[in-house]
Every structure is written in structure tokens, then in C-alpha cells.
Amino acid sequence: MNAPATSPRLTSLPLRPSRIAALLIPLGIAATPLPSFADLPTLEDPSRGTGSGIMQTLQNYGYDIVLLIALLVVASMFVGVCYHAYTRYAEIHTGRATWGQFGLTVAVGAILLVVGIWLLTKATGVL
């Protein structure tokens, strides 16, 4: 049975201390952490400005939060109207609804959206 052939290159390279150091020094340099000069991001001012004191600044942030909630309410109303109109449209094809009912659904949904947007605009104007 023949012995497995070994590569002469692998067996002829002795691991001397200088060779080990030459391999480990670049690895040590690469693993050394470098100083970081990153800053925390600054807080953005509210849409109405910072105001003259902490209370007014907090009120201005509160105003922005209320506006965001109002936007989410209008968006959910829009999704609800679209979903209801789509289900009414699907009922037309099964014969359970007519085109007149679909048109009425779309018209009432549009009116509800306009009234909802108007009311939320008035409500945020109170702030």
C-alpha cells in the first residue's frame, strides 16, 4: 500500500517565531479598535418652532403628535371606505348588489371622508 503523498511546501516551512510574529502583527492591528467620533443625532424642532420655554416647546411637540394621529385617522377612514366600496363591487358580480348601490356607497364614503377631514382640521385648529 502506498503512503499518501504530502506536499513538500507544507513540510518544508518551519514555523519560526519571526514568521509567527509576521503573521500575527497585521491581525492584531486589524483587531485594534479605532477611536470613533460619532455624535448623537440632534432632535428636530417641532413644526411651530421651539417657543420661549420648555412648556411651549412641549405643547408644540404635542401639536405635531395630534396632527400625526389625525392623519392616521383620515388614512384609516380612507382605507375603510375603499374596502367597503370594493366589497360592494364584488357583490355586484355575485348578484347581491346593484350598480346604484355601489354608486351610493362611493358617494356616501366620499362625503364621509370630506366631513372627517374638515372636522379633524377644525379640531387641530383649536390647539
C-alpha positions as CSV (number, residue, x, y, z in Angstrom):
1,M,0.0,0.0,0.0
2,N,1.4,3.4,-0.9
3,A,1.8,6.2,1.7
4,P,-0.2,9.4,0.9
5,A,2.0,12.0,-0.8
6,T,2.5,15.1,1.2
7,S,3.2,18.5,-0.2
8,P,6.9,19.4,0.1
9,R,5.9,23.1,0.5
10,L,3.9,22.5,3.7
11,T,6.5,20.3,5.4
12,S,9.5,22.5,4.4
13,L,8.2,25.7,6.1
14,P,9.3,25.7,9.7
15,L,7.3,28.0,12.0
16,R,9.9,30.3,13.4
17,P,9.0,32.9,16.0
18,S,9.7,35.7,13.5
19,R,7.3,34.1,10.9
20,I,4.6,33.7,13.6
21,A,5.1,37.4,14.6
22,A,4.9,38.5,10.9
23,L,1.5,36.7,10.6
24,L,0.0,37.9,14.0
25,I,1.0,41.6,13.8
26,P,-1.3,42.5,10.9
27,L,-4.1,40.5,12.6
28,G,-3.5,42.4,15.9
29,I,-3.5,45.8,14.1
30,A,-6.8,44.9,12.3
31,A,-8.4,43.8,15.6
32,T,-7.5,47.0,17.4
33,P,-10.4,49.3,17.9
34,L,-10.1,52.7,16.3
35,P,-11.4,55.9,18.0
36,S,-14.9,56.9,17.0
37,F,-16.0,60.5,16.7
38,A,-19.7,60.0,16.1
39,D,-22.2,62.3,17.7
40,L,-25.8,61.6,18.6
41,P,-28.3,63.0,16.2
42,T,-30.0,66.2,17.2
43,L,-33.7,66.4,18.0
44,E,-35.7,68.1,15.3
45,D,-37.6,71.2,16.3
46,P,-41.4,71.0,16.2
47,S,-43.2,72.5,13.2
48,R,-44.3,75.5,15.2
49,G,-40.8,76.2,16.5
50,T,-39.2,75.7,19.9
51,G,-41.1,78.5,21.6
52,S,-40.0,80.7,24.5
53,G,-39.8,77.9,27.2
54,I,-40.0,74.2,27.9
55,M,-43.8,74.2,28.3
56,Q,-44.4,75.9,24.9
57,T,-41.9,73.5,23.2
58,L,-43.7,70.5,24.7
59,Q,-47.0,72.0,23.5
60,N,-45.6,72.4,20.0
61,Y,-44.4,68.7,20.1
62,G,-47.9,67.7,21.3
63,Y,-49.5,69.6,18.4
64,D,-47.3,67.7,16.0
65,I,-48.3,64.4,17.6
66,V,-52.0,65.3,17.4
67,L,-51.6,66.2,13.7
68,L,-50.0,62.8,13.1
69,I,-52.8,61.0,14.9
70,A,-55.3,63.0,12.8
71,L,-53.5,61.9,9.6
72,L,-53.7,58.3,10.7
73,V,-57.4,58.6,11.4
74,V,-58.1,60.0,8.0
75,A,-55.9,57.3,6.4
76,S,-57.8,54.6,8.2
77,M,-61.1,56.2,7.1
78,F,-59.9,56.2,3.5
79,V,-58.9,52.5,3.7
80,G,-62.3,51.7,5.3
81,V,-64.3,53.4,2.5
82,C,-62.1,51.8,-0.2
83,Y,-62.6,48.3,1.4
84,H,-66.4,48.8,1.7
85,A,-66.6,50.0,-1.9
86,Y,-64.6,47.0,-3.1
87,T,-66.8,44.6,-1.2
88,R,-69.9,46.2,-2.7
89,Y,-68.3,45.9,-6.2
90,A,-67.6,42.2,-5.6
91,E,-71.3,41.8,-4.6
92,I,-72.4,43.2,-7.9
93,H,-70.7,40.2,-9.7
94,T,-72.5,37.7,-7.4
95,G,-75.8,39.4,-8.0
96,R,-76.4,40.5,-4.4
97,A,-75.9,44.3,-5.2
98,T,-76.6,46.7,-8.0
99,W,-74.6,49.4,-9.6
100,G,-76.8,52.0,-7.9
101,Q,-75.9,50.6,-4.5
102,F,-72.2,50.8,-5.5
103,G,-72.5,54.4,-6.6
104,L,-74.3,55.3,-3.4
105,T,-71.6,53.6,-1.3
106,V,-68.9,55.5,-3.1
107,A,-70.8,58.8,-2.8
108,V,-71.5,58.4,0.9
109,G,-67.9,57.3,1.5
110,A,-66.6,60.4,-0.3
111,I,-68.9,62.6,1.8
112,L,-67.8,61.0,5.0
113,L,-64.1,61.5,4.1
114,V,-64.7,65.2,3.3
115,V,-66.6,65.7,6.6
116,G,-63.9,63.7,8.5
117,I,-61.1,65.8,7.1
118,W,-63.0,69.0,7.8
119,L,-63.7,68.1,11.4
120,L,-60.1,67.0,12.1
121,T,-58.8,70.2,10.5
122,K,-61.1,72.2,12.8
123,A,-60.1,70.1,15.8
124,T,-56.4,70.7,15.2
125,G,-57.1,74.4,14.7
126,V,-58.3,74.5,18.3
127,L,-54.8,73.6,19.5
